[in-house]
């Protein structure tokens, strides 16, 4: 990594300043296991346990989130070269969401607001990336916020997090309002979805949440028997022998929308909807974790949840814009 590809950010935690290596080329930052433990105020063993569970549940992959770099440190008066594992932003944030502490919350807020906007968004600090299209960028923010009910208070940063996930296509965001029938860049292939499999996946999700003290018995309990079966039926429906939603992305977008907006559960509709969305995309082999980051997924789910029902088709198309290749 040369000097042009590496910069340093400092996180001022309760125990002192933590030096963070920022990899500009790969648009992420890197922390050792010890630094991660120091930030969250826990032992390294706790970090190891969370990382193991994250990889075991396939929430993230080790290959995409862990880098092994050579470091030089002084030991007994001599310099020793060692290979050390470094965690990227997605993995550190995922660990942070599993640690229930004030310090973890403060770091997540700092990382999401400061680091991610610095190395990914290019909105506040790297303004030159969008300087020529700044007005169009602001218009895109307004377009997305217009999909929400009047009077709803939602932070600009939540909308920005979603828009930046559109990568090179964000400037054409208004296309969802101009041509809702565009299907280019979507995946046409057979994919199975049954109420039994979805219910099983959501059940496993609930077990993990309850194990971490993040859910109660009523989480994921159907308001009425058959709610999930009804949603799956809607997503997989056909007419005249043809699928109503022929592409994988259309099925995924409608699954997210119905799970969140139809309120099939007594508790946990948004979290269950977001999980079902990612689970289905991964099952279909088209999950792009570079776009569907935890903060982007949170913002997307919030937008769907709070959107006006009359804007259903526009919201679905917004999701398709995010998923298209």
N, C-alpha and C positions, 0 to 999 in steps of 0.2 A: 504494500500500500504506500503510494508516494504522498508527498506533502499536499499535493493538490486534491487528493482524494480523502484526506483525513483531517478532521478538525476536532476541537475539544469543546465540550460543554461542561458546565459545573452544576451539579445538583447539590444544593445546600440543605442537607438533612439535619435531623436533630443531633446526630452524633458527629456532625462535621461535614466538610465538603467531600463529595464523591466525584472523581474525575471520570468522565464518560467519553469514550472514543466514538466519533461520528464517522461513519463510512458513507461519504457523499456519493460514491459511484453506485453503491447498492441501496442508497436511500434508507439507511437504518442506523442504529447505534449499538454499541457492544459493551456488555458488562460481564465481569467474571462472576462466578458463583458466590464468592466472598463479598464482592461489592453489592450483589443483589440481596444477600442476607443482611448486610449492613444497612441498606436503604430501608428494608422492611422491619428491621429490628428483631430478626429471628435467627436461629442457628442454621448452619449450612445443611444439617440433616433435614430440616423442614423444607428447605428449597429443593433438595434432592427428591424428597417424597412428592412434592407438587409437580416437579418436572417429569418424574416417572409416570404419574397419573395422567398428565397432559398428553404425553406421547402414547400411553396405553389406550386412552380413549380416542386417539386420532384427531384430537382437537387441533393439534399442530404436528408437523413432522420435524424430526431431529435434523434431517438433512437441510431443511429450509431455514431453521432458526438457530442452529448452533454452528459456530465457526471455531476451528482449532488453529490458534496462532502461536507463533514462537515468541516467547518473552525472555528477557534477560534480567536476572535479579542477583543481588549480592548475597552470598551465603558463606559465612565464616571467612570474610575477607577476600573471597574470590567470586568472579562472575560466573553464574551458571545459567545455561540456556535450557528452558523447559517449554513443552507444548501445553498450552492452557486453553480450556474451553471458554468461549465467550457466548453470551446469550444476546439475541437481537431484541428489538423493541417489542415485537409481537409476543415473544415468549416471556419477557419481563412483565409486560402488562397482564398477560394471562395468569402468571404467578401472582401478581398483585391482586387480581380479582378473587383469588382463592384465599387470600390472607385478610382476615377481618380485623383491621386495626386503623386507627386514625392516621398513622404514619403511611400505611399502604394507600389510603384514600388520598392523602396529600400528594404522594408521588404520582399516582394515576392522573390527578388533575394537572400536575406540572408537566408530565410527559405528554399527555394528550394535547394540552393547550400550547405548550412552548416548544418541546422537541419536535413533535410530529409536524406542526406548522412550519418549523424551521427547515427540516430536512425533506419534507414531502410536499406540503401545500403550496409553498411559494407565494403565499398570500400577503403576509405581513412583512416578513424579513426579506424574502427574495422577490420583491415586487416587480423586478425587471422581467421575470418570466411571463408576466401577464400585462405588462405596461401598455403594449399596443392594443390590447383587447380589454382593458380594465372596465370600461363601461359595459361591454358585453358580459363580462364576468358578474358584475353587480346585477345586471338584468336577469341573469340566470338564477341568482340567489332569490330575487323578487319573484320569479316565475314559480320556483318551488314553494316559496312561502305562501303564494297565492292559492295553492292547493289546500291549504289548511283553513279550518273554520275561522270566521272573523273573531278577533279579540283574543285568540290563543297566543299565549306568550311563549315563544320558543327561541332559544339563543341562536344568533347568527352562526356561532361556531359549530352547532349541530348540523345546520344546513350546509355549511362549508365543508365539513367532514365528508358528507355524502357527495357533494359536487366534485371534490378532489378525487374521489374514487373513480370518477368517470375518465380519468387520465386524459388521453388525447381527444376524446369525444365530447368533453364537457362544454365546449363552445357551441355545439349543435344540440344542446339540451332542449331547446325550444321545439325540436322536431317532434317531440311527443304530442305536441298540440297541433301540429300541421298535418301529420300523416300517421294515424294510429294503426294502419294496416301493414306497415313496413315489417317484413319478416327476414330481411337480409341479416346474415351474421348469427342466425339462430340454428340450433342443433335439431335435426330431424332424425331420431332413432328410437327404437322401441325401448321403453323403460317401464318397469313394473312398480306399482304402488298399491298396496292393499291396506285396509284399515287395521288388520292384525299386525302387520309389520310396523306400521307407524305407531300403533299403540304400544307395541313392545319397545320400540326405540324411545318413546316418550317416558315409558315406565323406567327404563334404565337411567334416563336423564334425571328423573325425579329422585331415584335412589342416590345418585351422586350428589344432588343438591341437598338432600336431607342429611347425608353423611357429613356434609360441610356446614350444617346448620343454616342453610339458605332457603329452606322450604319446609312446609308443614304437611300434615296428612291431606289437607284439602287441596293442595297444589295438584293440578292436572286431573281433578275429579270432574267427570262430565256432569253438566247441568241436567242433561237428559240423556238416557241411554241411546246410543246410535248417532250422537252428534259427529264423532270422528268419521264414522262410516259414511255419513251424509256428505261431509266435506270431501272425502276421498272420491266418492261417487261423482261429485260435481267436477273435480279436477280431471278425472279419467273418463268423463262422459263422451259418448259418440252420438252422431246423428247421421242416418243414412249410411252407416258403415264407415264413416270417417270421424276421426277424433275431433272434438270441438276445439281442443287446444293441442294442435299437432306437434309442437316442438317441446323439447325438454324445458327450455326457459319459460315458456308460457305456462306449463304445468307448475313449475316452481314458483313463479310469480303469483299465480292464483292460489296455490297452497298457502303461501305467506299471507296473502290478503284475507282469505276465508278464515284461516286460523286466528288471525288477530281481530278481524272485524266482526265475525259471527259469535264471538265470546262463547265457545263451546264448553269452557271450563268454569268452575266456581272461582278458581284462582290460578294465576300464572298464564294468562292467554298470550301476552306479548312474548314472554320468555319461551313458552312452548312453541309459538309461531316461528320465532327466530331460529330455534333449534331445529324444528321440522324443515325449515327452508334450507339450512346448511346441510342437514343430514341427507335430504333428497338430492341436492346438488352433488354431494360427495358420492352418494350411491350411484348417481348417473355418470360420474366420472368427469364432471365439468366444473367443479368447485375451484375458483381462482382466488386463493387466499391473499394475493397481492391487492385485489380489489375489495373482497369481502373481509375487511379487517374487523376486529371486534368493535372499534368505535363507529365505523361505517355501518355495520350491521345494526348497532344500537340506534343510530340516527335514522336509518331506513325504516326500522320497525316502528319507531316513534312517529315518523311521518305518516306511515300507513295507519297506525292506530288513531291518530288525531285528524286524519283527512276527512273532508266532507264526503258522505256516501255518494253524492251525485258526481264526484270526481273519480269514481272507481276505475273506469277505463284509462284515465290519464295516469293514475297512480300505478296501475299494472304496467302501462307502457314505460313509465319511469324506471321501474324495476328491470324491464326488458332492456332498456338502454344501458343499464349498469352491467347486465349479464352478457350482452352480445359481444361477439369476438371483434 
